[in-house]
Amino acid sequence: MKILAIMGSPRGRGAGYKIVKMVEERMKAMGDAEFEYLFLKEADLKPCIGCFNCVARGEDKCPLKDARADIEKKMLEADGIILSSPGYVQNVSSHMKNFMDRFAYTNHRLRFFRQKVLLVANSGGAGLNETLAAMRIALGGARVVHELGVGTPPWPQTIGAVAKKEKAISFAAEKFYRACLDTSLPSPTFNEYMRFLIQRNVAFGCKEWLPADFEFYSGKDYFYETKISPAMGAAARTLVGLMMGMMKDMGPGEVKWPMEAKK
Ligand SMILES: Cc1cc2nc3c(=O)[nH]c(=O)nc-3n(C[C@H](O)[C@H](O)[C@H](O)COP(=O)(O)O)c2cc1C
């Protein structure tokens, strides 16, 4: 299996790298696991300039000329993706945040359905949950199979704490390895199907403002070929119909806002 580890530390090979290397060693002991590391601090991935072209008009309309498309290709070729970030002020590092911003369009037009994700956060001890939570939706369509938060304070650890961390790393490696063996595309759960219907509705309702989404969702009954049970389909469509009615106020409407200042 192919694993791509995306490393968000500005230090490169710091504490987070040591943890991911431990995951690698354990996975290799279980069987075939080929690891590739992408260090975001060295990657050709420019800072997002906020033009919104990738979301609205399509990622091919991004004005930044860099390796974004190559990185997406690498992710699509992987069976498993590790997202690793140190906790900075109880959130992800700026490198990881930029990576997430540059792939924001994948939450509009989901694509990583075959990929399993392991999230790894490390910090002095605070903000591990917040850092993990921030990475949870980074890759549209991917299944996060485990979240590993490890305290890596700059002082020596007690034997008990080290044993606990080692156990957590072994558990994460095993769970991730097993998940990556399954390359099937599962039938969607009720919530996943709901999400598809909502996003398709928004795309159709806002086709003028989100033409790339409109094109993506046109002619699709789900993100990929799969069976939707008639009962689940009917229940989800009814619920989404009600929800869209309740959310009518969100537009599109007639008023341009914020209003332009009167001269
Ligand atoms: C700018 C900055 C902010 C940080 N914020 C936190 C924090 O909110 N909570 C915490 O426990 N550690 C914090 N740390 C400590 C790092 O998370 C910790 O040193 C981590 O092990 C670094 O991982 P790395 O070696 O993989 O880069 C911060 C470090 C830096 C440089």
The ligand as a Tripos MOL2 file, in Angstrom:
@<TRIPOS>MOLECULE
LIG
   31    33     1     0     0
SMALL
NO_CHARGES

@<TRIPOS>ATOM
      1 C1          4.4750   29.4250   17.6010 C.3       1 LIG1
      2 C2          4.3060   28.2210   18.4860 C.ar      1 LIG1
      3 C3          3.1040   28.0320   19.1170 C.ar      1 LIG1
      4 C4          2.9140   26.9150   19.9550 C.ar      1 LIG1
      5 N1          1.7130   26.7410   20.5750 N.ar      1 LIG1
      6 C5          1.5340   25.6820   21.4040 C.ar      1 LIG1
      7 C6          0.2920   25.4870   22.0780 C.ar      1 LIG1
      8 O1         -0.6970   26.2160   21.8870 O.2       1 LIG1
      9 N2          0.1840   24.4530   22.9430 N.ar      1 LIG1
     10 C7          1.2260   23.5990   23.1800 C.ar      1 LIG1
     11 O2          1.0690   22.6900   23.9790 O.2       1 LIG1
     12 N3          2.4060   23.7330   22.5270 N.ar      1 LIG1
     13 C8          2.5840   24.7420   21.6540 C.ar      1 LIG1
     14 N4          3.7820   24.8970   20.9850 N.ar      1 LIG1
     15 C9          4.8190   23.8560   21.1240 C.3       1 LIG1
     16 C10         4.8450   22.8850   19.9280 C.3       1 LIG1
     17 O3          3.5730   22.3830   19.6470 O.3       1 LIG1
     18 C11         5.7870   21.7180   20.2480 C.3       1 LIG1
     19 O4          7.0760   22.2060   20.4540 O.3       1 LIG1
     20 C12         5.7970   20.6360   19.1820 C.3       1 LIG1
     21 O5          6.3820   19.4940   19.7430 O.3       1 LIG1
     22 C13         6.5920   21.0050   17.9480 C.3       1 LIG1
     23 O6          6.5050   19.9330   17.0370 O.3       1 LIG1
     24 P1          7.5430   19.7270   15.8180 P.3       1 LIG1
     25 O7          8.8860   19.4400   16.4300 O.co2     1 LIG1
     26 O8          7.0000   18.5600   15.0710 O.co2     1 LIG1
     27 O9          7.5440   20.9800   15.0310 O.co2     1 LIG1
     28 C14         3.9800   25.9840   20.1440 C.ar      1 LIG1
     29 C15         5.1940   26.1940   19.4680 C.ar      1 LIG1
     30 C16         5.3610   27.2820   18.6420 C.ar      1 LIG1
     31 C17         6.6680   27.4650   17.9140 C.3       1 LIG1
@<TRIPOS>BOND
     1     1     2 1
     2     2     3 ar
     3     2    30 ar
     4     3     4 ar
     5     4     5 ar
     6     4    28 ar
     7     5     6 ar
     8     6     7 ar
     9     6    13 1
    10     7     8 2
    11     7     9 ar
    12     9    10 ar
    13    10    11 2
    14    10    12 ar
    15    12    13 ar
    16    13    14 ar
    17    14    15 1
    18    14    28 ar
    19    15    16 1
    20    16    17 1
    21    16    18 1
    22    18    19 1
    23    18    20 1
    24    20    21 1
    25    20    22 1
    26    22    23 1
    27    23    24 1
    28    24    25 2
    29    24    26 1
    30    24    27 1
    31    28    29 ar
    32    29    30 ar
    33    30    31 1
@<TRIPOS>SUBSTRUCTURE
     1 LIG1         1 GROUP 0 **** ****
